[in-house]
Amino acid sequence: MQKTSQQLLTIGEAAARTGRKVSTWRRDILLRRIPYVKIGRSVRIPIEVVERLIREGWRDAVDPGDVVTHATS
């Protein structure tokens, strides 16, 4: 990932865009699971990180006839 971003989001903005809790974003930052930018005491998340999270989690819909179910015995 580039270290220069056109847009930086607050943790609240990232949470609003993804539906993830603010505390989840803070945990991921604390554990250094995602890259972030520290400006003084403020923490910002590059929009590319949020977009990548959405892109990697994307799952296309499937035709109901193609769904395989597992029977339990």
C-alpha distances in whole Angstrom, upper triangle without the diagonal:
4,6,9,9,13,14,14,16,18,19,22,20,17,21,22,20,20,23,22,24,23,24,21,18,20,21,17,16,19,18,15,14,11,9,11,13,16,19,22,23,21,18,15,12,10,11,8,9,12,12,10,13,16,15,15,18,20,23,25,29,31,35,37,39,36,36,37,39,40,44,44,48
4,5,7,10,12,13,16,18,19,22,21,18,22,24,21,21,25,24,26,24,25,23,20,21,22,19,18,21,20,17,16,13,10,12,12,15,17,21,22,20,17,15,13,10,11,9,10,14,14,13,16,18,17,18,21,22,26,28,32,34,38,40,42,40,39,40,42,43,47,48,51
4,6,10,12,11,14,17,18,21,20,18,21,23,21,22,25,24,25,23,24,23,19,20,21,18,16,19,19,15,16,13,9,10,9,12,14,17,19,17,15,13,11,9,12,10,11,15,15,15,17,20,20,20,23,25,28,31,34,37,40,43,45,42,41,43,44,46,49,50,53
4,7,9,10,13,16,18,21,19,18,21,23,21,22,25,24,25,23,25,24,20,21,23,20,18,21,22,18,18,15,12,11,10,13,13,17,19,17,15,12,11,9,11,10,12,15,15,15,18,20,20,21,24,25,29,31,34,37,41,43,46,43,42,44,46,47,51,51,55
4,5,7,10,13,16,18,16,15,18,19,17,19,22,22,23,21,23,22,18,20,22,19,17,21,21,18,18,14,11,10,10,13,13,17,19,16,14,11,9,6,7,8,10,12,12,13,16,17,18,19,22,23,26,28,32,35,38,41,43,41,40,42,44,45,49,50,53
4,7,10,14,16,18,15,15,19,19,17,19,22,22,24,22,25,24,20,22,24,22,20,23,25,21,21,17,15,13,12,15,15,19,20,17,16,12,11,8,8,9,12,13,13,15,17,18,18,21,23,23,27,29,32,35,38,41,43,41,41,43,45,46,50,51,55
4,7,10,13,14,11,12,15,15,14,16,19,19,21,19,21,21,17,19,22,19,18,21,23,20,20,16,14,12,11,14,14,17,18,15,13,9,9,6,6,8,11,11,12,14,16,16,17,20,21,22,26,28,30,34,37,39,42,40,40,42,43,45,48,49,53
4,7,10,12,9,9,13,14,13,15,17,17,18,16,18,18,14,15,18,16,14,18,20,17,17,13,11,9,8,11,11,14,15,11,9,6,5,5,6,9,10,10,12,14,15,16,18,20,21,22,26,28,31,34,38,40,43,41,40,42,43,44,47,48,52
4,6,8,6,6,9,10,10,12,14,14,14,12,15,15,12,13,16,15,13,17,19,17,17,13,12,10,10,12,12,15,14,11,9,5,5,6,6,10,10,9,11,14,14,15,17,19,19,21,25,27,29,33,36,38,41,39,38,40,41,42,45,46,49
4,5,5,6,9,10,11,13,14,13,13,10,13,13,10,11,14,14,12,15,17,16,17,14,13,10,10,11,11,13,12,8,7,5,6,9,10,13,12,11,14,16,16,17,20,21,21,23,26,29,31,35,38,39,42,41,39,41,41,43,46,46,49
4,5,5,6,9,10,11,12,10,9,6,9,10,7,7,11,11,10,12,15,14,14,12,12,10,11,12,13,15,13,10,7,7,7,10,11,14,12,10,14,16,14,15,19,19,19,21,25,27,29,33,36,37,40,39,37,39,39,40,43,43,46
4,5,5,6,9,10,10,10,9,6,10,11,9,10,13,14,13,16,18,18,17,15,16,14,15,15,16,17,15,12,11,10,10,13,13,16,14,12,15,17,16,16,20,21,20,22,25,27,29,33,36,36,40,39,37,39,39,40,43,43,46
4,5,5,6,9,10,10,11,9,13,13,11,12,16,15,15,18,20,19,18,15,16,14,14,16,16,18,17,13,12,10,9,11,10,13,13,10,13,15,14,14,17,19,19,20,23,25,27,31,34,35,39,37,36,38,38,40,43,43,47
4,5,5,6,8,8,9,8,11,11,8,11,13,12,12,15,17,16,15,12,13,12,13,15,17,19,17,14,11,9,7,9,8,11,9,7,10,12,11,11,14,16,15,17,20,23,25,28,32,33,36,35,33,35,35,37,40,40,44
4,6,5,5,5,6,6,9,9,7,10,12,12,13,16,17,17,16,14,15,14,16,17,19,21,19,16,13,12,10,13,12,14,12,9,12,14,12,12,16,17,15,17,20,23,24,28,31,32,35,34,32,34,34,35,38,38,42
4,6,5,7,8,9,12,12,11,14,16,16,16,19,21,21,19,17,18,17,18,20,21,23,21,18,16,14,13,14,12,15,14,11,13,15,14,13,16,18,16,17,20,22,24,27,30,31,35,33,32,34,34,36,39,39,43
4,6,8,10,11,14,13,12,15,17,16,17,20,21,20,18,16,17,16,18,20,21,24,22,19,17,14,12,13,10,12,12,8,9,12,11,9,13,15,14,14,17,19,21,25,28,29,32,31,30,32,33,35,37,38,42
4,5,9,10,13,11,10,14,15,14,16,19,19,19,16,14,16,16,19,21,23,25,23,20,17,15,13,14,11,13,11,8,9,11,9,7,11,12,11,12,15,17,19,22,26,27,30,29,27,29,30,31,34,35,38
4,6,9,12,10,11,14,15,15,17,19,20,20,18,17,19,18,21,23,24,26,24,21,19,17,15,17,15,16,15,11,13,15,12,11,14,15,13,14,16,19,20,23,26,27,30,29,27,29,29,31,33,34,37
4,7,8,7,7,11,11,11,13,16,16,17,15,14,16,16,19,21,23,25,22,19,17,16,14,16,15,16,13,11,13,14,11,11,15,15,13,15,17,20,22,25,28,28,32,30,28,29,29,31,33,33,37
4,5,5,7,9,10,11,13,14,16,17,15,15,17,17,19,20,22,23,20,18,16,15,14,17,17,18,16,13,16,17,14,15,18,18,16,18,21,24,25,28,31,31,35,33,31,32,32,33,35,35,38
4,5,5,6,9,10,11,12,14,15,15,14,16,14,16,17,18,20,17,14,12,12,12,15,15,18,15,13,17,18,15,16,20,20,18,21,23,27,28,31,34,35,38,37,34,36,35,36,39,38,42
4,5,5,6,9,10,10,12,14,14,14,16,15,17,17,20,20,17,15,13,14,14,17,18,20,17,15,19,19,16,18,21,21,19,22,25,28,29,32,36,36,39,37,35,36,35,36,38,37,40
4,5,5,6,9,10,11,12,11,11,14,14,17,18,20,22,19,17,14,14,13,16,17,18,14,13,16,16,13,15,18,17,16,19,21,25,26,29,33,33,36,34,32,32,32,33,35,35,38
4,5,5,6,9,10,10,9,9,11,10,13,14,17,19,16,14,11,11,9,12,13,15,11,10,14,14,12,14,17,16,16,19,22,25,27,30,33,34,37,35,33,34,34,35,38,37,41
4,5,5,6,9,10,10,10,12,11,13,13,15,16,14,12,9,11,11,14,16,17,14,14,17,17,15,17,20,20,19,22,25,29,31,34,37,38,41,39,36,37,37,38,40,40,43
4,5,5,6,8,8,10,12,12,15,15,18,19,17,15,13,14,13,16,18,19,15,15,18,18,15,18,21,19,19,22,25,28,30,33,36,37,40,38,35,36,35,35,38,37,40
4,6,5,6,5,6,9,10,13,14,18,19,17,16,12,13,11,14,15,16,12,12,16,15,12,15,18,16,16,20,22,26,28,31,35,35,38,36,33,34,34,34,37,37,40
4,5,5,6,6,7,7,10,11,14,16,14,12,9,10,9,12,14,15,12,13,16,16,14,17,19,18,19,22,25,29,31,34,38,38,41,39,37,38,38,38,41,41,44
4,5,8,9,10,10,12,12,15,16,14,14,11,13,13,16,18,19,15,16,20,19,17,20,23,21,22,25,28,31,34,36,40,41,43,41,39,39,39,39,42,41,44
4,6,8,10,11,14,15,18,19,17,17,14,15,14,17,19,19,15,17,20,18,16,20,22,20,20,24,26,30,32,35,38,39,42,39,37,37,37,37,39,39,42
4,5,7,8,11,12,16,18,17,16,12,13,12,14,16,16,13,15,18,16,15,18,20,18,19,23,26,29,32,34,38,39,42,39,37,37,38,38,41,40,43
4,7,9,13,15,19,21,19,18,14,14,12,14,15,14,11,13,15,13,12,15,17,15,16,19,22,26,28,31,34,35,38,35,33,34,34,34,37,37,40
4,6,10,13,16,19,18,16,12,11,8,10,12,11,7,10,12,11,10,13,15,14,15,18,21,25,28,30,34,35,38,35,33,34,35,36,39,39,42
4,7,10,13,16,16,14,10,9,7,8,11,10,7,10,13,12,12,15,16,16,17,20,24,27,30,33,36,38,41,38,36,37,38,39,42,42,46
4,7,10,13,12,10,7,6,5,7,10,11,9,11,14,13,14,17,18,18,20,22,26,29,32,35,38,40,43,40,39,40,41,42,45,45,48
4,6,10,10,8,6,5,6,7,11,12,11,13,16,16,17,19,21,21,23,25,29,32,35,38,42,43,46,44,42,43,44,45,48,49,52
4,6,7,6,5,6,9,11,14,16,15,16,19,20,20,23,24,25,26,28,32,35,38,41,45,46,49,47,45,46,47,48,51,51,54
4,6,5,6,8,11,12,16,18,17,18,21,22,23,25,27,27,29,31,34,37,40,43,47,48,51,49,48,49,50,51,54,54,57
4,6,8,11,14,16,19,21,20,22,25,25,25,28,30,30,31,34,37,40,43,46,50,51,54,52,50,52,52,53,56,56,59
4,7,10,13,16,19,21,20,21,24,25,25,27,29,30,30,33,36,39,42,45,49,50,53,51,49,50,50,51,54,53,56
4,7,10,13,16,18,17,17,21,22,22,24,26,27,27,30,33,36,38,42,45,46,50,48,46,47,48,49,51,51,54
4,7,10,13,15,14,14,18,18,18,20,23,23,24,26,30,33,35,38,42,43,46,44,42,44,44,45,48,48,51
4,7,9,12,11,11,14,16,15,17,20,21,21,24,27,30,33,36,39,41,44,42,40,42,43,44,47,47,50
4,6,8,7,8,11,12,12,14,16,17,18,20,24,26,29,32,36,38,40,38,37,39,39,41,44,44,48
4,5,6,7,9,10,11,13,15,16,17,19,23,25,28,32,35,37,40,38,37,38,40,41,44,45,48
4,5,5,6,9,10,11,12,14,16,17,20,23,26,29,32,34,37,35,34,36,38,39,43,43,47
4,5,5,6,9,10,10,12,14,15,19,21,24,27,31,33,36,33,33,35,36,38,41,42,46
4,6,5,6,9,10,11,12,14,18,21,24,27,31,32,35,33,32,33,34,36,39,40,43
4,5,5,6,9,10,11,12,16,19,22,25,29,30,33,31,30,32,33,34,38,38,42
4,5,5,6,9,10,11,14,17,20,23,26,28,31,29,28,30,32,34,37,38,42
4,5,5,6,8,10,13,16,19,22,26,28,30,28,27,29,30,32,35,36,40
4,6,5,6,9,12,15,18,21,25,26,29,27,25,27,28,30,33,34,37
4,6,5,6,10,13,15,19,22,24,27,25,24,26,27,29,32,33,37
4,5,5,9,11,14,17,21,23,26,23,23,25,26,28,32,33,37
4,6,8,11,15,17,21,23,25,22,21,23,25,26,30,31,35
4,6,10,13,15,19,21,23,21,19,21,22,24,27,28,32
4,7,10,13,16,18,21,19,18,20,21,24,27,29,32
4,7,9,13,15,17,15,14,16,18,20,24,26,29
4,6,10,12,15,13,13,16,18,21,24,26,30
4,7,9,12,11,10,14,16,19,22,25,28
4,6,8,7,7,11,13,17,20,22,26
4,5,5,7,11,13,17,19,23,26
4,5,5,9,11,14,17,20,23
4,6,8,11,14,16,20,22
4,6,10,13,16,19,22
4,6,10,13,16,19
4,7,10,13,16
4,6,10,13
4,6,10
4,7
4
